[in-house]
Amino acid sequence: MHVQEWLDTVPAAAVYAVVGLVIGLESLGIPLPGEIVLVSAALMSSQHSGINPVVLGVCATAGAVVGDSIGYAIGRKGGRPLLAWLGRKFPRHFSEGHVATAERSFEKWGMWAVFFGRFVALLRIFAGPLAGVLHMPYWKFLIANVLGGICWAGGTTAVIYYVGVVAEDWLKRFSYLGLVVAVLIGLTSMLVLKRKAKKAAAQKAEKESAETEPVPAVD
């Protein structure tokens, strides 16, 4: 079956629901591939006449805002024991080093950490629970959360949608091969960016650790 014909069989309501649910759970603090799901759905909307990109962006934004708010409430109630529990359950995402890095970002940037954290995978998972643990005033968190969700979800949907429209003829010509290549390129780019971000965070942590290391007294 041609890719376009297959896409037309996918119910639009199912796409909206999956995108909102996955992004909401990720924002709540569960490590899920929210960005990959959103990019895939936005690309699908450019090839599927029944999927409205505006509705898709609204659902993604709603999932992000609601998920972050629930995460904030859980973090505020659970406190630091919650972060310790998450560290045991998800050591790759909630290790002490990751928590410390995210906490330094929040203490230094405040609302901006919540806003720009929406664009960074690590902070996107941490933002809600950590803001609650640190008792950030909810009105500040909500403003940054809503604006960040709109810019990230709406912006990502718009960019990928228009890229998909431009590439429509190419995808139709190569059918499944074109779709597979597009997905592989997207995943490779994300992995490269993730590795660079991880390396930069490690270097920054080492530098801060060296600066705070006490100097031995000289007799």
Summary of the structure (lengths in Angstrom):
residues: 219
radius of gyration: 19.8
end to end distance: 80.4
largest distance: 80.4
contacts: 702
relative contact order: 0.13
helix: 83%
strand: 0%
